[in-house]
Amino acid sequence: MFSRPPPRLRFQPLKAGEELIRFEHVRKAFGSKHIYDDVMLSVYAGETLTVIGGSGTGKSVLLKCLIGLLRHDSGRIFFQGQDLTEFGEEDFIHLRRHVAMVFQGAALFDSLSVGENIAYPLHEHFPDMKPAQVRERVAEKLALVGLPGIENMRPADLSGGMRKRVGLARAIATNPEVILWDEPTTGLDPVTTETIDQMIRSMQKQLGCTSIVVTHDMVSAFSVSDRIAMLANRRIVQVGTTEEIRRSKVPEVRAFLDARGQELGRAAS
Ligand SMILES: Nc1ncnc2c1ncn2[C@@H]1O[C@H](COP(=O)(O)OP(=O)(O)OP(=O)(O)O)[C@@H](O)[C@H]1O
């Protein structure tokens, strides 16, 4: 009988503040288009780190390389000291039970109900889970994102904000320790944006999750982050606390913030 090899990932419970993820001299190109020449970045357990940068600088690609949806060309990506460069697809499937991604646009399956969408990763990662346990887990996660009892609705009937929250409920169904947020507030109105920002913060406070957020919404970035890293010129040009970034003299960061000064001014007024 075919048997799966044992997962390579040895996952240990996290201690807040310990280095959890490290990008070391990571390079990535698509054909002749160089995305990263030398990306260096550490992420610490329990923090919310936001990656900012202009359009097309490779913010989403960074998240995808971390969970094996894309492979980097050289350099190393470590997760709890384990080198993901050596991981195969089976290992990444196991990793994605611990590191879940909330996709831009939620990426729900329109042919499935909300409940079936949230149950999907449970079937993938816990095939022996009993139907009653699955139903209970789905209900628990929907309640956590403030949408109790909508299991039977269809994704097509949901507002943009609701879709994002269902996408979050699906991402956290397996109780992951790390949540990756790809443009969580893009295309949302200010009130819904504030709700999603609160969700990011509450995942950290209530569940102790580590979050990596990718956004070009600087109001959200300053609101949710412990630290901010900026991607420009194919590398991380600065990483620091929100205050350090606000007062940054790094030219790429300054230019990025100044271009968004109006947006930030509006949020402050
Ligand atoms: N699978 C792929 N094949 C080829 N090119 C890709 C692929 N994925 C991303 N790219 C390219 O890599 C670059 C970085 O993409 P990425 O989505 O990470 O940008 P981003 O910084 O998240 O931008 P945005 O803020 O506009 O979403 C873009 O030029 C994109 O077209």
The ligand as an SDF file (V2000), in Angstrom:
LIG
                    3D

 31 33  0  0  0  0  0  0  0  0999 V2000
    3.7320   33.1730  -11.0110 N   0  0  0  0  0  0  0  0  0  0  0  0
    4.2920   34.2510  -11.5750 C   0  0  0  0  0  0  0  0  0  0  0  0
    4.8490   34.1840  -12.7960 N   0  0  0  0  0  0  0  0  0  0  0  0
    5.4490   35.2580  -13.3720 C   0  0  0  0  0  0  0  0  0  0  0  0
    5.5140   36.4670  -12.7850 N   0  0  0  0  0  0  0  0  0  0  0  0
    4.9700   36.5970  -11.5730 C   0  0  0  0  0  0  0  0  0  0  0  0
    4.3370   35.5010  -10.9030 C   0  0  0  0  0  0  0  0  0  0  0  0
    3.8880   35.9310   -9.6870 N   0  0  0  0  0  0  0  0  0  0  0  0
    4.2340   37.2370   -9.6100 C   0  0  0  0  0  0  0  0  0  0  0  0
    4.8770   37.6310  -10.7220 N   0  0  0  0  0  0  0  0  0  0  0  0
    5.4230   38.9830  -10.9730 C   0  0  0  0  0  0  0  0  0  0  0  0
    6.2890   39.3040   -9.9010 O   0  0  0  0  0  0  0  0  0  0  0  0
    6.1660   40.6980   -9.5530 C   0  0  0  0  0  0  0  0  0  0  0  0
    5.8520   40.8100   -8.0810 C   0  0  0  0  0  0  0  0  0  0  0  0
    4.5330   40.3230   -7.8650 O   0  0  0  0  0  0  0  0  0  0  0  0
    3.7650   40.4870   -6.4820 P   0  0  0  0  0  0  0  0  0  0  0  0
    2.3780   39.9850   -6.6930 O   0  0  0  0  0  0  0  0  0  0  0  0
    4.5500   39.8910   -5.3760 O   0  0  0  0  0  0  0  0  0  0  0  0
    3.7760   42.0670   -6.3140 O   0  0  0  0  0  0  0  0  0  0  0  0
    3.2030   42.9330   -5.1120 P   0  0  0  0  0  0  0  0  0  0  0  0
    4.3580   43.6890   -4.5370 O   0  0  0  0  0  0  0  0  0  0  0  0
    2.4180   42.0660   -4.1790 O   0  0  0  0  0  0  0  0  0  0  0  0
    2.3020   43.9320   -5.9460 O   0  0  0  0  0  0  0  0  0  0  0  0
    0.8070   44.4950   -5.7380 P   0  0  0  0  0  0  0  0  0  0  0  0
    0.9170   45.4400   -4.5740 O   0  0  0  0  0  0  0  0  0  0  0  0
    0.5310   45.1940   -7.0050 O   0  0  0  0  0  0  0  0  0  0  0  0
   -0.0910   43.3100   -5.4660 O   0  0  0  0  0  0  0  0  0  0  0  0
    5.0950   41.2600  -10.4600 C   0  0  0  0  0  0  0  0  0  0  0  0
    5.7390   41.9070  -11.5320 O   0  0  0  0  0  0  0  0  0  0  0  0
    4.3440   40.0410  -10.9630 C   0  0  0  0  0  0  0  0  0  0  0  0
    3.8380   40.2580  -12.2440 O   0  0  0  0  0  0  0  0  0  0  0  0
  1  2  1  0
  2  3  1  0
  2  7  2  0
  3  4  2  0
  4  5  1  0
  5  6  2  0
  6  7  1  0
  6 10  1  0
  7  8  1  0
  8  9  2  0
  9 10  1  0
 10 11  1  0
 11 12  1  0
 11 30  1  0
 12 13  1  0
 13 14  1  0
 13 28  1  0
 14 15  1  0
 15 16  1  0
 16 17  2  0
 16 18  1  0
 16 19  1  0
 19 20  1  0
 20 21  2  0
 20 22  1  0
 20 23  1  0
 23 24  1  0
 24 25  2  0
 24 26  1  0
 24 27  1  0
 28 29  1  0
 28 30  1  0
 30 31  1  0
M  END
$$$$
